[in-house]
Amino acid sequence: MKKIDMLTPIGILIGISMVVFGVISSGGMSGFLAFIDVPSILIVLGGVFGTLCVSFPLKQLKNMGRVGKQAFQSKEINVEEIVGTFVNLSEKARREGLLSLEAELEQIDDSFVKKGILLAIDGVEPEMIRELLEAEIAAVEERHARGRSMFEKAGDYAPAWGMIGTLVGLVLMLKSLNTPSSLGPNMAIALLTTFYGALLSNLFFQPIAAKLAGKTEHELFVKEVIIEGVIGLQAGQNSRFVQAKLKVFAPVEKRKLEEKREHVREA
């Protein structure tokens, strides 16, 4: 079940708050209002959107919102639960045979686990099971990388468009040196576009890309655990051996806690 990943909005809010605090503490509300310039915002946002349209097909761009939404969601994938699932399945498989696991599939939500177990039940060779499941992992990694690349490129383009806006503002300022009233607005465009570009890149686009990369890395790690569990099932390995093999994938802190509990039980 997906939950809201509160760290993402909290991190963005903290970054914005620090900028606002720094501006207001130095220049008050009038100083804060000086940092709001619609033409500068349009240059950066419009420029970034335009370059994304050039860089990516429409079908991929339509998914940008859905991909970005993943950075604000947290899907609980508990490695310990997966280990426990395969330990239970291995016990049943050794008692009743692999075919008995078909009855357990309805209780499993993860499609990757189901696919692996079905391959094991069908008697597919371990090497072929690993090859098929790793091919799916590679496809997932490629799909996630394509989605993440839109935010990575936006993070690269935003500062560049900030500099373009700065050049626009400087050109306008130099052409209107004889009109003092226009120097202020033109200077605002010159400076604020760089500010907006850097802010969007370093507080929004690049951090979201990094968060998505981390989520992908964790998902692929979990799938590797599942592959080892499926291979253990197919080989008819003892449940204790399966548990010992999969335990190495658990976080170090969890392993140490489990070892302490085992020592307490033995004592």
N, C-alpha and C positions, 0 to 999 in steps of 0.2 A: 504494500500500500504506500502510495506517495504522500509525503508530508511536505510542508513548506520548509525550505532550507533558510532559516532565519539569518544565518551568518551573511548571506549575500546582500539582502536589503539593509541589514544593520551596517555592514562594511561600507556600502555606498552612502548611507545616511551619515556615518561618522566622517567620511571624506568630505562630503558637501558641508557638513556642520563646521568642520575645521576651517574650510575656506571662508564660509560666511562669517565665522567668529573673527578670523584674522582681518577681514575687510571692515566689519563693523567696529571692531575694537580700535582700529586705526583711523577710520574716517566717518564713523557713525552711519546712520541710515542714508545720508546723502552720498557717502562713499560707496555703500552697497548698490544704490540705484545707478551709480556711474558704471557699474560692471554689467548692467543690462543694456544690451544693444542688439536690436532685432536684426539689422542688416548683417552684423557679424555672425549671429547664430545661423542665419539663412545661408551665408556663404559656406560655413563649415558643414552643416547638416546636408544642405543641397549638394555640395561638392562630394561628400562621402557617398551619398545615395547614388549620385550619378556615376561615380567610379565603380561602385558595386554593380550597377546595371551593366557596365561595360565588361566587368570581370567575370560575372556569373550568369548562367541562364535563368530565365524567368521562373522556371519550375523550381530551381533551387532557392531563389530569392523569396519565393512565397513561403518557404519553410523557415525563414530566418526567425520569425517570431516564435514559432513552436520550438525551434532549437534553443533559442535564448531562454525560453521558459524553463528548460531543464535545469538551468543554473539556479533557479529559485525553488526547485523542488528537491526533495530528499527521499529516495527510495531505499528503504531499509533492506540491505542484503546481509544477513547474518551468517558468517562463515561457520560458526559453531552449530547453527541449526542445520546447515547443509551436511556437515560432518555427521551429526546425529541421524539425519535422514538416511544417509548411505550405510551407516552402521546397522540401523534397523532393517534396511532392505537386504543387506548382505546376510544377516542372521536368517531372515525368512527364505532367501534364495538357497542357502545351504540346507535348510530343513525341508523345504517343499519344492525346490527347483526354480529356475529362472522364470518359467511360465507363470508361476504363482504371483509374480510381480505385476502382471497385467491388472489385477484387481486393485493394486495400490496407485495406479496412474491417475485415477479420478481425484485422489486427494492431493496431487502435486500440481501446483499452479505454474511453475516455471516450465516454459515450453522447451528450453534447452535441456533440462533434466529429463523431461519426457522423451525427447528425441533420442538422447543417449541410451536410456533404459530400453526403449523399443529396439534400437539397434542391437543391444546386448541380448534381448529376448529372441531376436531373429537369428542369433548365432553368427553375426558378422565378426570377422576376425578383429582382434584388438588393434592391429596396425591400421586396418581400414576404418575402424570406429574413430581412432585418434585423427586420422587424416580427414575424415568427413567433418568432425566437430571443429577441428582447427581451421578448416576452410571456412566454416561459418563464423568463427572468431575473427578471421581475417576480413571477412565481408563486413562484420559489425564495426571493426576498427576503421575500415575504409569509409564506411557511411558516416561514422561520427566525425572523422577527420574532415570530410567535405563540409559538413554542417559547421564545424568549429572554424574552418578556414574563413568563413564570411566575417566572423568577429575579429579574427586575427588580421585580415586585410583592412577592415574598418579601422582597427587600431593603428595600422601603418598609415592609412590615408588621412586620418583626422589631423595629425600635426602638420602634414604637408599642405592640407587645405588651409590650416591656420596661417602658414607662411604665405600662401597665395593671397589670402585676405589681407595680410600685413602689407604685401607689395601693392595691392590695390589701394589700400588706405594711404600709403606713402606717396604713390603717384598722384592721387587726388589732392593730398595735402600740398605737395610741391607745386601743383598747377594752380592752387588757390592761395598762394602766399600773400597776394594782394587783397584777399578778402578775409580779414581776421575772424569774422563770425563763423566761417566754415572750417577753420582749423581744428576746433574742438571735435566736432563729429567725425571728421576724417581721421584724426589722430586716434579716436576711439576704435574705429574700424581697424586701423593699422595695428593696434596693440591687443584688442580684445579677441580678434580672430585667432591669434596665436594662443591666447589663454584658453579659449573654448576648445580648440583642437587638442591641446595638451591635456585638458581636464577630461574630455570625452575619451581619449585614448587610454589614459592611465587610471581612470576611476571607473570606467564602464566597459569599453570594448575589450581591452587586454585582460582585465581581471575575469570577465565572463568567459573568455576563451580559456584562461588558465583553469577556472573552475570546471568547465566542460571536459578539459583534458584529464583532470584528476578523477572525475566521475567515470570517464571511459577506462582509465587505467585500472580502477577498482573493479569495474564490471568484467573486464577481460581477465583479471586475476581470479575472480570468483568462477568464471567459466573454466579456467584451467583446473581449479579444484574439482569442479564437476567432472571434467574429463578423467581425472585420476580416480574419482569415485566410480565412474562407469566402468573403467578398465578393471578395477578391482572386483566389481560385481561379475563382469563377464568371465573373469578368470577364476571365479569361485573362491576368492580369498577369504580367510577367516575374518570375522567382524573385528576382532581385536587388532589384527594386522591392518585392516582398512582404517580403523580409528587412529592407530599409531602413524600411519602414512599420511593421513589427511590432517592430523593435528599440527604438523609442521607448517601448514599454511595459516594457522591461527595467529593473531597478533601475539607478540612476545609477552605482553603483560597478561593476556588471558592464559597463555600456556603456563606461566609462572604461578598464577593463581590456582589453576587446576592441579598443578604439581603439589602445591601446599595442601590443598584439600585432600589429595590422595595420601600424603604423608600423615595427615591428621587421622584419616580413616584407618590407616595401617597401625597407627599408634594406639 
